[in-house]
Structure formats: structure tokens, C-alpha cells
Amino acid sequence: MRVTPGFSPDVAGAQSRGSICPHGEVVAVTAANRAPDGDSAGTTKAGIHTFNYRFRTDPALALKSGIEEALRRGGCRTGTTAATNLHVAIQQIEARGLECGFASCEGKAESLLEAKLLDGAGHAVLEDTVTSSTTLDCGLVICNEKEASEMASEVLSQAISRTVDKFAKAITKQLTPQPSTPASTTSQPTEEVPGASEAVAPPS
């Protein structure tokens, strides 16, 4: 079954204008799919049948698009050259139907991301993991492509929202110029030379 991953536009619209980048600063976003099973969205065995769910497109593309859209809603611009870089890597993701029970067939989707915020010099500012999951009642037959795609989009929408929420303050802080600390001046004690202040009488 071919699963088409996406994201909900409502997730990207949760940020208010200027809430992350007050002056339209540029944030670079990269996303990669490092799941060990490649394009697999999961496998389910039901009796003598085996259902293979595979992503029609790379879920990392939807993840990147959603994060960029959320950042733009927060007043940021996105590009490849920036003072702040957000790297997100999918470590695990699946969206598949489960073996049917007595009364219904359910599906589940899960994802695990590793996100890292870097400054312009490539130094890590903040690192965190983001997990998300969802389930769906698929009725009396195993979840089909449309239902698996719905779960994949929901789990990615959660991942986008949670990633932006976790890194928003750190991005804002990274983009805000820090006030410079004036150099402290320490007065050096003056050594008094004995007799230096005494008047010298001219020779007669």
C-alpha cells in the first residue's frame, strides 16, 4: 500500500506574526529521513496475508515544508544561508493498519525525530527529541492507503508543531543581538616619589 505523507496547514498557522523572528530574520531548515527501513511505513501480517505499507514520497519533505511554513508564520524567512540552522532527522516513522480484532480494525502511526539548532558557526545551541503518535479506527477491514496516509499526516503534523514549539524561544534568542559588555577600566595606583613635591631652591 502506498502511503502519502503530508501535514495539516492548521499546525503551521499556530504561530503569530513576529513571534519567532521579530525582524524577518532568515532560518535555514534541513530535514532527513534516517529511518532504518527506508521508505517502509510498516508491515502487518493478518492470517495468510502480509500488508506492506510504503511511503509514496519521502516524509522528510513534508516535515521540512511544514516546519518552514510554521517559521514563516512566526515572521521568519527561510533560506540556505542563515545565522541559525535547524536540522531535523527522522529516526523512526510508520503508518500502518494493525491486525483486525473481533469487532474492528485499527491503525497506528508513530514517529521519532532528533532535532538540533546550530548557530552560524555550526555550534550546537539546543538539541532535543520529538515523539508523536496517533491511532485510527478503520472499520471492519484493515486500514487502506487513504487511512494510512491520514495517520501519517497527523503524526507529522504533531511532530512539526512540537518541534517548532520546543525550538521557538531558542531561535528567537539566537537571532536577538546580545548587548555588548563595556570593558572595565581599573585605575592604577600612583606611586609617590619622596621629595617630588618639594620645591628645589635655585643655587646662589
N, C-alpha and C positions, 0 to 999 in steps of 0.2 A: 504494500500500500504506500502511496506517495503522499507524504505529509508536507504541507506548505506552511512554513513558519511566518509569522508576522507580529504586529503589535497593535495595541489599541491607541488611537490618537488621543483619547482622553487622558492617558497616562502622561503623554508629552505636554499636555496643556495644564498640568497641575502647577507648574512654576509661573510666578508672576513676573512681568517685565522688569528687568534690572535686579531681580532678587539674587542672582548669582554673579553676573558681570555688570556692575553698575555703569560702566563706561564703554560697553560694547567690546570688551577685550576678546582676543582670539584664544580658543581652547582647541587643541588637537586631540582627536579621539581615534584610537585604533582598537580593533576587535579581532579575535582569532578563535577558531574552533579547535581546541586541543583534546576533544573527547576521544578516548582510545578507539572507539568503534567507527570513527569517520562520519559518514552520512547516515548511519543507522539511528533510527528513532526508537528501536527496541524490537524484541521478538517475543511472541506469545504462542505457546502450544496449547491447543484446545482439542483434546481427543486425538484423532489421527491427523489433524490439520496443524500446520505451522504458519503463522501470520508474521510476515516481515514488514515492519514499518520503516520507511526510509525518507529522509528529508529531500524534498524536490529541489530546494535551494539551501545554501549554507545559512544556518540560523544566526551565525555571527554577523551576516549582512543586515538582518532585521534588528539585531541588538545594537549595532553601530548606528543605524539610521534613527532608531528610537531615542538613544542617548543624545545624539546630535540635535534632534528636534526638541528634546526637553531642555537642552542647554540654550538653544536659540530662544525658546520661550522665556528663559531666565535672563535674556539680554545679551547672551554671548554670541560671538561669531565663531565659526568653525573653519579650520584650515589645517594645512600640514606643518606650518611654521608658527610656533606659539611659545609663550613663556611658560605655559602649563600644558602638560600632556597627560591624558587619561588613557591608560591601557587596560583593556578588559579581555580576559581569556575564559572561554567556556571549557571547564574541566569535565563536565558530565551533563548530558541532556537526553531526555527521552520523552516521547509522547505516544502512547500505545493503548490498545484495548487489553483488558485482562480477561482471563478465562471466565466464562459466564457461570453465575451461580444458579440457584434453583428458580429465582424469580426475576433476575435482571442481569445485565452485562454492564460492567463498569470499566472506565478507563482512567488512566493517571498520567500525569506529566510532572517531571522534576528537572531541576537544573541546579548546577553548582558553578559559580563564577569566582574567579580571582581577579580583583581589581587593584590597580596601583596608580597613584598620582605622582608624576615626576615634575621637577622644575626644569627650567630651560637648560640647565647643565646636565640633566639626566640623573639627578639625585632623587631618591625616593622621599616623598613628603608624607604619604599615607598609603597603607596597604590594608586590604580587608577582603573577606569572602562574603559572597551574597548567595543565599539559597532561596529557592522558591518551589512551590508545588501546587497542584490542583487536581481535582478529580471530576468525573463526569458520568452521569447515568446515561448509557447508550441504549436503553430499552431492552429488547429481548434477543438482540443479535450483537455479535462482537462489534466494537467501535469501528466505524468505517473511516475513509480518508478525510472526509469533511469534519467529522467529530475529532479525529486525532489532530487535524490542523487547528481546530478551535482550542484544544487544550495546549498545543504548542504556542499559540499566540498569547494565551492567557499567562502561561508560565514565563514567557519572555517579557510580557508587559509588567509583571510583578518584578522581574529582575531589573528592568530599566528604571522603574520607579524607585526601587530600594537602592540601586547603585547611585542614582543622582541625589537622593536624599542623604545618603551616607557621606558623599563627597562634596556636596554643595558648599558647606562652610569652609572646608579646606581649600577649595578652588578660589572662593572669594578672598580668603586670607592671603593666598599665594599671589593673587593679582593686585592686592592693595599695597601700594608703596609704604614701606616701613619708615617712620620718622628717624632721621639721622641723629645720632647722639653726638653733641658737640664735644670736641676734645677738651679734656680737663687741663687747666693750666695751674701748675703748682709753683708758687713763689719761692725762690731760693733765698735762704737767709744770707744777709750781707755781713761779711766778716769785717769787723772794725780794726783798723791798723792803729796800734798805740801811737799817740802823738800826731796822728794825721790831721787832727782838727786844731792843733795848737799853732798859733801864729809864730812865724820864724822872723826874728829881729834881723834887720839888714846889718851887714858888717860896718863898723865905724871907720 
